[in-house]
Amino acid sequence: MQQSNSSVFADASFPLLVNKHQAARILGISPETLKKYRLAKGSTLVQGIHYYVWNSRVVRYNASLLADWGLNRHNPDAHQKAIELYLASLPANQPKKRGRRVG
């Protein structure tokens, strides 16, 4: 039984976004294979979560989630938990600070 490697998120040595060469190195595959995984019909790599397309030539990958995806490819529930932790950590998903209005 595989366990989720949530410690990936605590590892400061991972930059947040990486290029295709760095992403492929994280998974131990070629950049071409990574592209095939990303573009495959029914792929579990999700745009806006695992990778971001900035324009037709630039794709950046979320290093932490990509590493977790590689470790938990056969345990989607564990990987879903990692996605939820990542989304909850985003600044846009933090509770708004309530304060007094100055005026």
Secondary structure, DSSP 8 states (H G I E B T S, - for coil): -----GGGGG-TTS-SEE-HHHHHHHHTS-HHHHHHHHHSTT-S--BTTTEEEEETTEEEEEHHHHHHHHHTTT-HHHHHHHHHHHHHHSGGGS---------
